[in-house]
Amino acid sequence: MTDPKNPFEAMMAQAQQMAKAFNPALESFSPSEAFKEFEALWPTMPKEVMEMMFGNTVNKDGLDAKTRLLLTLAGLTMQGAQADSAVRQTVRHALAAGAKKQEIVETIGQMSVFAGIPAMNRALDLAQSVMDDKRDDET
């Protein structure tokens, strides 16, 4: 095993070595590819699951699912929009929960003040890739 340049690379190298030890067929396992496959398999959660996790079950008098998902999108943007699948799924869920494209764009845009322009641009690119697939006359 080569010396990794940073702790994340060391962790990933160790995980691949463990996977190979458990099952030689996993030698070429890639977590990022696994996330892409999961996203393709389950692009959005059913409404009932969304409500259970993000809506009325948590606090009947609290934030609705749409608001919680916009806050989640803001947090993902603050982290630099590095989790592609998470950003795309959150945008899909926000749309399903009734968020308008304009609300999604404003949520991401507001985070530019705190996270910076590169993080905002990255999140907007990911969100746009989802919103291009959806038809929404209201913006």
N, C-alpha and C positions, 0 to 999 in steps of 0.2 A: 504494500500500500504506500502510495506517495504521501509526502507531507502536505496536508491541505494548507491553503493560505489563510483561512479564517475559521472560526469555530463552527459556523454553519456548514461549511464544506466538510469539516471533520465529522460532524454529526451525520451528514448525509452519507459519507463514505462508510462510517460505522454501521449505519442502518442497512446499506447495501450488502456489506459483509455478513451481517446477521441474517438477512433474507436469503443470501446464497447458502449459508450454513443450514438454515431450516429447510430450504428447498432449492436445489440447484437451478430449477426452472425460473426462479425469481432473480437470477443474476442480473438480468436486464430490466428489473422492475424500476419504474420511474414514478415517484409520487406525483409529479406534475401531470404526467400522462394519465395516472389513475384519477386525478381530480377532473380532467377533461372528460374521461369516460363516464364518471359519475354524473357530471353536469348534463351530458347527452342522455343518460339514462333517466334522470329525474330533474328536468329543467326547472320545475316549480313544485312546491309542496301543495297538496290539496288544501282548499280553503279552511277546512275543519282543523287541519294540523297547524296552519298559520294562526288561526284564532286561538288555538290552545297555547301555542308558544309565544305569540306576540300580541294577543288581543284580550278578549274578555275574561279568559280563564285566569290570567295573571292578576288582574285587578279590574273588577267589573266597572268601577267608576273612574278608572285611570285612562291612560292614553289608548287611542284606538290603534288598530294594526297598521294603518297607513302612516300615522305619525311615528310609531315605533320603527317602521322600516325606513323612513326618511332619516331618522336619527342613526340607524345602523349604517345607512349609506354615508352619512356625514362622518361617522367614526372610521369607516373603511377608507374614505378619502383622506382623513387625517393621518392614517397609517401609510399614506403614499400610494394608495390604490394598487398595492402589490399583489393582492389575492384576486386574480382575474375572475375565477369562477365565483367567488363570494360576491364581488361587485355585480357581475352579470345576474346572478340569481337574486340578489337583493333588488335590483332594478325590476326584474320580472315580477317578483312578489309585490313590490310597491305598485306597479301598474295594475296587477290583479286586485290589490286592496283599494284601488280607486285613485291613486296618485296620477296627476296629469304630467305630461312630459315637461311642461314648464316648471312644475314643482320639483321634479327630479333635477333639472338643470339648475334651478335656483339653490337647491340644497347643496349640490356639488360646488357651485360658484361661490357660495358663502364661505366654504371651507378654504378657498384660495387665500383668504386673509390670514388663516391660521396655519395651513399646511403648505402653502406656496403654490405658485402657478404650475410647476411641473406635476405636482400631485393632482391638481384640479384638471389639467389637460388629460392626464392618464385616465382619471375616473370618467371624464366626459367621453373620451374615446370608447371606453368599455361600455358606458351607458348607451352611447349612440349606436353601437353595434347591436344592442338589444332593441332599442327603440326603432331602428330601421326596419326590424322584422315585424313590428306592431303597427297597426293602422289606428291613428287617433286624430280625429279631426279637431278636437279641442286641445289647445296648447296653453 
